[in-house]
Amino acid sequence: MSAKSKRKASKAGPVLPDSEKDFQNGGDELGDNNGRSPETPLVNDRVMEAMNKGFAEINLKLEQIIGGQSDLAERVSSQERQTTEHSEVIKTLVNRIDELEQYSRKDDLIVSGLEIMHVSFSRAVTMDRAPDHHDNAPTHELETLEDKVVEFLNSHGITVHTDQISVCHTLRGRGKDKKSLIIMRLVSRKAKLFILRNSSKLKGTNVYINEHLTKKNSDIARAARVLRKQGKVQSTWVRNCTVFVKTLAGSEDARILAIRQLTDLDEFSKNN
């Protein structure tokens, strides 16, 4: 290098390598002022885009789940409404069937506690597994049963004739003593009511005459008698296969109520 060139170089300053020149220029070619790669902002944008896309998918799935739950809740609510409606229909049908069954027993009376040992009675006890055993009994045996029932009633001042009885047969007893029950079907409602009105004449004989109730009405009558013993109703009785109760004196002037459902007695059960 000539003396003239050296003087120019000293005035311009020291000569730096290319890499150091780039560093002093602020990293415009290799990096930014923070030393980061020029590709870093692009990477961050891609990450944020992926995250936003993921969040959007999650929100969409959540909306679908919530919508599905709403549909499911609506279906469950619809099923509950249908179940309630079906329950009401079934309840109505059961009550209707019970009413029809009770109507078919309107002219029947049940005699309990009467000991009559004859051939028909023996057949009833030994063949109780055959529901139609009384239909297979000879006519004279059934007539004998009718005659004995009529004889017993007449001996206690209840005038009855055999021609007032259309059917008379025995059933297996349901009481603790297992005595057989005698079912009489009267030819007229008038004859039935006459026997019921005079059944008090059998007091002391351990023989009772009652209407032929269905299981539902029998349960109602039994529950009403329990309430009477507990002093929660004044009295109870059965008339024309319907259970009645008389409320206690002072409770709205002792009303007389027809009890058609077992739940109708709940208001009396709650009384102290």
PyMOL commands that set and color helices and strands:
alter all, ss='L'
color gray80, all
select helices_A, chain A and resi 3-12+18-24+40-103+119-126+133-136+139-155+162-164+189-197+199-202+215-229+262-269
alter helices_A, ss='H'
color red, helices_A
select strands_A, chain A and resi 108-112+165-171+181-186+208-211+235-239+242-246+256-259
alter strands_A, ss='S'
color yellow, strands_A
deselect
rebuild
show_as cartoon
